[in-house]
Amino acid sequence: MKPPVPSSRSLADLRRLTPARVGLGRSAASLPTEALLSFTLDHARARDAVHAAFDAAGIMAGLAGLGTAPIEVSSQARNRRDYLRRPDLGRMLDPASKRAVEGRGAAPCPCAIVVGDGLSPTAVNVHAVALVRHLLPRLAADKVEVGAVVVASGARVALGDEIGAITGARMLVMLIGERPGLSAPDSLGAYLTFAPRIGLTDAERNCVSNIHGAGLSYEEAAFRISWLVREGIARQVTGVALKDESGGGSFSRSLPGCDKSDT
């Protein structure tokens, strides 16, 4: 018996469920003009997101307004060109920033939050402060103290390992702009690392990704991040050894080792 032929309605339903490019049609041997122009526009938006200016001052002010005392730091990448060509430079603090973090004069903290520009400063400019606003009350309800808040320019995910090691953080939450896609140039990611230290791999992190207007909401992301922070501290582990058992079926997936941001 032959399998049923999919109806045209099933394809239309799929297009309503996803921003992915499916069922675009064709014009002779090429794409229709409308589909080609849409692709070109989304590609341009993704490129613009990578090269957008990072509003570190605005984020510092927004985080200070939430009652935190953020520290501003930079990686060893001197400019955006260095950042894109030399990923290793984005994983290390420059000397002045290292001294600033070392001089914060506080005891080791249960949790540190780092906000870094990553590969989409646009995402961080738009979403980071709002996400922290939703996250802080959840962490407080779980009795998890946030002892350090850092805003980092030229940051790769692994920059948080050095910051976490210096601050003595038991848990590091790194909020960073993810590599822009053609459907989401402003996607924010959260990377969680227990006992951060230089040299860790992505297998030792958890990731909550796709935080943006058409993706995961701030409330849903804060729920998932706070659960992972609480359980990661309690079980003293993150990454492939920490599975999502929150029961939040409508919330985001936690992806151990996920790295749209490119550490």
N, C-alpha and C positions, 0 to 999 in steps of 0.2 A: 504494500500500500504506500503510495507516494505521500510524503509529508505535505501539509497544507501550504499553499503559497502565501507568504506574508502579504497582507493588504497594504494599500497605500496609507491607510489611516494609522497603522502601527508606526510607520516612519514619521508621520506628522506628530504623533504623540511623543516620539523620542526627541524630536527637535524642540518640543515645548518643555521637556524635562532637563535639557542640558544645553549649555552654551557652546558645546563642541560643534565643530563643523561637520555635519552629517547631512546627506541628501541635498547637496548644493545644486545639483543639476549640471548641465553642461551646455556650452554653445559651440557647436562643431567639435573640435578636439580640445577645447579650452574651457575654463570656467565662465559662467555668466558674468557680465560686467559688474553687476551689483555685488556678487560674492567676492570678486577680485578686489574691488574698491574697499569692501569691508575688511578683508584680510590685510590690505596695505595700511589702513587706518589703525587697526589693532597692533600691527607690527610697529608702527611709528610710536604709538602710545607706550608700548613695552620698552622701546629704546629710550624714550624720554624719561621713563620712570627710573631707569638705571643711572642716567646722568643728571637727574634732578638734584637741586641743592638741598642739603640736609639742614633743617631748621632746628639746630641744636639749642639755640637760645629760646625759641618758643617752647620746645619740649621741656627744657629746664624750668621755665616759668610755670608751665602747666603742672609739672610734677611737684614743684614747690607749693603750688596752690592746693595740692592734695595733702599737705602737711608733711611732706618728706623734705630731706635736705640733700638734693642730688649733687654729685660730683661730676664735672665735665672732664673727659679724657679723650685722647686720640691714640690711634695705632701708629705703627711706624711707617704706614703709607702716607707719603707727603701730599699726595693729590689723588684725584680720581683715576688718572692714568696709571699711577703706581698701584693703586688698589686693584684695578682690573688685571693688570699684567703680572703682579706679584702677590698672589693670594697669601703667601707666607708672611708678608709684612702686615697684613690685616689681622694676624693672629697674635701679635706681640704689641705691648704697650710701648710708646716712646718713653725715653728716660724721665722727662718731666711729669708725664702722666703716672708713671710707676711711683714716683716720689709722692705725688698727690694722693694716690690711693693708700700708700704706706703710711702717710701722715694723717690719716683721718682720725686717729686717736681713739678708736673704739675697740671694745673686746670682740672676739670672734662672734659672728652672728648666725642665727638659725637659717636665715634666708637672705639672699642678696638678689636684687633685680637690676639687670643691665639692659638698657635700651640702645640698640646699635642700628646704624643706617642700613647696613647690608647691601644687597643688590637692588633694593627698591626703597630709596629714601622717601619716595612719595607715600608708600604704605605706612612708614613709621610716622611721618608728619601728620597723616590723617588719623591713624588708629591708635597709636601707642598710649597717649595720655588717657583716652577714653577707656581703653582696656584696663589700664592700671587702676582707674577709678572704680571699675567693677571688681577688680581682683583684690584690692586691699581689704575691703570688708569681709570677704570670704576667708582670707588668710587670718584676719583678726578673730573671726568666729572659730577658726580651728586652732587658735592660740599659737599661731606661727608668727613670730616677730620678724619684721623686715628691718634688718640692721644696716643695710647699705643700698643706696640707689645710685646708679651710675649711668651717665649718658655718654656714649662712645661714638666718635666719628671714625670713618674708615674701618669699620668693624666687620670681621668674620665671626662665625659662631664660636670658634675656639678662643677668641679673645676673652670670652667670659671665663675660661678655665684659669687664666692668669689672674684675672680680677678676683675670682672666687677664692683662689689659693691665698692671695694676699690678705683678703678680708677675713679669711677663716670661715667662710660660709659653709654650712652643712649642705645647703641646697642652693643652686644657682638657677635663676630663671632669666633666660636671654630672650628678649623680644627683638626681632630683627626683620628687616624687609626681605621677603623671599624673591627668588629669581622670577622676574615678571613673565607671565604667560600671555598668550594671545587673547585669553578671555578674562584675565585678572592681573592687570599691571600693578595693582595696589594691595597685594596680599601680604599679610603679616603672619609671621610664624613665631612660636614660643618653643624654646629648647630648654629642657630641664635636666640638670646634672647633679647627682649626689656626690658630695665630697670632691668638688672640682679641683683639678690640678693639671698642670701642663703635660701634654702627651696623651691625653685621653682620646679615644676614638668615638665615632658616632654610635657604635654598638652600646656605648655606656650612657646614651642620652635617650630621652623620650621627646617627641615632637608633637605639638598641636598646631596644625597648619590650616591655611586657607581662611584666615580671619579677615574678612572684608565685607563690604555692603551686600554682595550677592552670595556670600559664603557663610562662614560661621559667625554668629552674632557675638557681641562682647559678653553678654550674659552666659551664653553656652561655652565660650572659650574660657571665661573665668571659672566656671564650674569645673571644667575638665582640668585646667591647670592647678587649681587649688586641691583637687582630689589627688593628683599626681604628686604635688608637693607634700601633702600630709602623709600619704602612703609611702612615698619615697623616703621620707625622714624616718617613719616608723619602721620600715623594713630595711633601711640603710642600703638602698640600691635604686638605680634607675637603668633605663635601657632595655635590652632584650630580656632581662630578668624581671622586669616590672610590667605586668600585663594590665590592661584596662579592665578593672572589675567594678567600675563605678555604677554600672547599670543604667547609665544615661544613654539609652538607645538612640534618642533623637539628637544627641550631641556629637561632637566631632570624633573621629577616630584618633587614637594615639598611635603614632607610628615610630617605633623604636628605630633609630638610625636614619630617620627621614632627614633629607638635607636638600631641600630646594634652594637653600641659601648658599650652599657651597662653602663649607668650613675652611 
